[in-house]
Amino acid sequence: MAEFLNGKNAVVTGASKGIGLAIAKALLGAGANVAICARDPGNLDRALSELRAGAGTRKVAGHTADVANKEDVAAFFQFVDHELGALHILINNAGIGVFRPAAELTPEEWDRVIGTNLSGSFYCSHEALQRFDNPRGGWIIHISSLAAKNPFAGGSAYNASKFGLTGFAEAMMLDHRQENVRVSSILPGSVDTDFSGSGSRSDWKIAPEDIAQIVLDVLRMPARTLISRIEVRPSRPKKN
């Protein structure tokens, strides 16, 4: 079972650090070949070096892409076609957040958050769906957030993007489940990354590797069973 993804090819977006990088490592460890993308070329190169160091015989490929740009996404998936061939798994992980009251949020910031977190997931899913081999199908896993169900002050754009992602993911699941396309969403609470930009790390938060383990657990499920949504919280959150 340690390498239950032998022969499978996976894409992870926003995988230069944090949750995405942890997922890419876990997929490689389970036997998959992995292609990643990120917006920053320097971060992408560092992630690729780290992944290749532990990849063994698995193939690792990477391409600079902004998932909010549909032309970037199309070019990335064409790159995946060339580097890996068939596609079996897509992990929509890329995401950003801008956190301030709605009146202070600029239209450009709104567009950026919605474009990355929601439209970007659509662009990537649309490309993946064209590549999944019917009847064998494939997996699409969205790394969402508990912000998809719990609004908070200062989160108007982020909440909207994640609420929208839930609706998109669940409708897509209904659209394509008879084609053996399984769609799941993972909704983490506080994860120990620098996503918020604070730079602080906390041992009470969820580790990125824990989310990666959940991805593997979802992928291990028998074909007859779909885990459509998983909520994940720190077991002992910091007291206010």
PyMOL commands that set and color helices and strands:
alter all, ss='L'
color gray80, all
select helices_A, chain A and resi 18-29+41-53+70-83+102-104+107-131+146-148+156-179+208-220
alter helices_A, ss='H'
color red, helices_A
select strands_A, chain A and resi 9-13+33-38+60-64+89-92+138-143+181-188+229-232
alter strands_A, ss='S'
color yellow, strands_A
deselect
rebuild
show_as cartoon
